[in-house]
Amino acid sequence: MDIKDISGTTTLRNGIAMPVLGLGVYKAKEGREVIESVQHALEAGYRHIDTASFYGNENGVGEAIRTSNIPREDVFVTTKVWNDDQGFEQTLSAFDSSLKELGMDYADLYLIHWPVPGKYLETWKALEKLYNEGRVKAIGVSNCLEHHLNEILENFEIVPMVLQNEFHPRLVQQPLLNFCKRNNIQYEAWSPLMRGEVFKLDILKELADNYNKTVAQLIIRWNLQKGVVTIPKSVHRDRIFENADVFDFVISGECVRRIDSLDRGERTGAHPNNFMDHFRDN
Ligand SMILES: NC(=O)c1ccc[n+]([C@@H]2O[C@H](COP(=O)([O-])OP(=O)(O)OC[C@H]3O[C@@H](n4cnc5c(N)ncnc54)[C@H](OP(=O)(O)O)[C@@H]3O)[C@@H](O)[C@H]2O)c1
């Protein structure tokens, strides 16, 4: 994984280069808000945007990229198939809808948003088809544990290239990271800033001060040094730039270990084994 500067990438198991830092757009409102967020990110040098059909803002993401002066092929775009759209045929048609919203003729990465029980293997079959047809450059999964990945590894030819999971100082899941490393699956962090909760941990402020960096920068840097692709979300220009200013310092091994030690197995989102109830109730 190359983390020299914002153009740094990691090479996925199929040879595709994935930028190590991206902009997350969950809860960025469709229309002006998401368009401006993506514009700020592109200006700051980000070349990776993470959206999903569930976020309802693929259209704005596509528009911001299309109207920038940056060639489509220079921006890595991830989108995801939502839970209600899973199954073989439904996934194929959900993918078509996503591309239509994005106004693009391919996606860089298509992910299964959550492993819907009884459906996600069929969904994976559809992702394999889309990949084999060249409609998506890479495929992967999100919100999976080792047992979900093993199901896919045992039943399919294509191994997920990426696993996008909740990852922050309170939820490290080091054994899962190790499993991914062994199987050449790139780990990617969602909610790297714990949706803002990292700022409440005093110890992080202390550690960040040692480097004259902010807590957000410390944590983003910690993600990268752990070999984790990261997609912090902000709709504010200054924060989007701040979150990208993480390539001029290196945190010590001791500091990495101190952040690791804050792990409590705590989630801000649903658990991969019982998320269906969570989404029914929310
Ligand atoms: N696969 C999945 O199931 C899944 C689930 C959740 C998220 N995701 C992806 O991961 C991305 C990131 O996760 P997330 O959006 O949940 O949370 P996050 O990136 O951990 O945190 C975002 C929050 O932190 C604030 N923030 C950002 N930078 C800041 C800074 N430098 N200083 C102070 N506050 C800052 C943002 O506020 P402002 O926007 O107001 O600046 C926002 O409230 C999402 O946007 C989405 O693309 C995927």
The ligand as an ORCA input file, in Angstrom:
! r2SCAN-3c Opt
* xyz 0 1
  N     -20.775      0.017      4.195
  C     -21.491      0.526      5.157
  O     -22.413     -0.110      5.712
  C     -21.221      1.917      5.619
  C     -21.786      2.379      6.815
  C     -21.502      3.680      7.225
  C     -20.669      4.459      6.453
  N     -20.145      3.993      5.274
  C     -19.254      4.840      4.429
  O     -18.198      5.332      5.230
  C     -18.175      6.761      5.181
  C     -17.644      7.337      6.476
  O     -18.424      6.940      7.584
  P     -19.471      7.898      8.341
  O     -19.947      8.925      7.399
  O     -20.492      7.031      8.974
  O     -18.670      8.536      9.529
  P     -17.218      9.183      9.800
  O     -16.502      9.442      8.529
  O     -16.582      8.352     10.836
  O     -17.612     10.540     10.499
  C     -18.316     11.546      9.855
  C     -18.664     12.615     10.876
  O     -17.471     13.273     11.332
  C     -17.555     14.669     11.035
  N     -16.192     15.063     10.594
  C     -15.540     14.688      9.489
  N     -14.299     15.189      9.448
  C     -14.153     15.937     10.576
  C     -13.103     16.711     11.096
  N     -11.932     16.824     10.454
  N     -13.300     17.352     12.289
  C     -14.487     17.231     12.940
  N     -15.527     16.495     12.492
  C     -15.359     15.855     11.312
  C     -18.581     14.806      9.942
  O     -19.264     16.028     10.025
  P     -19.515     17.043      8.770
  O     -19.961     16.234      7.583
  O     -20.572     17.948      9.297
  O     -18.210     17.716      8.547
  C     -19.552     13.674     10.300
  O     -20.431     14.086     11.323
  C     -19.648      7.090      4.893
  O     -19.847      8.420      4.505
  C     -19.971      6.060      3.868
  O     -19.476      6.426      2.607
  C     -20.405      2.724      4.859
*
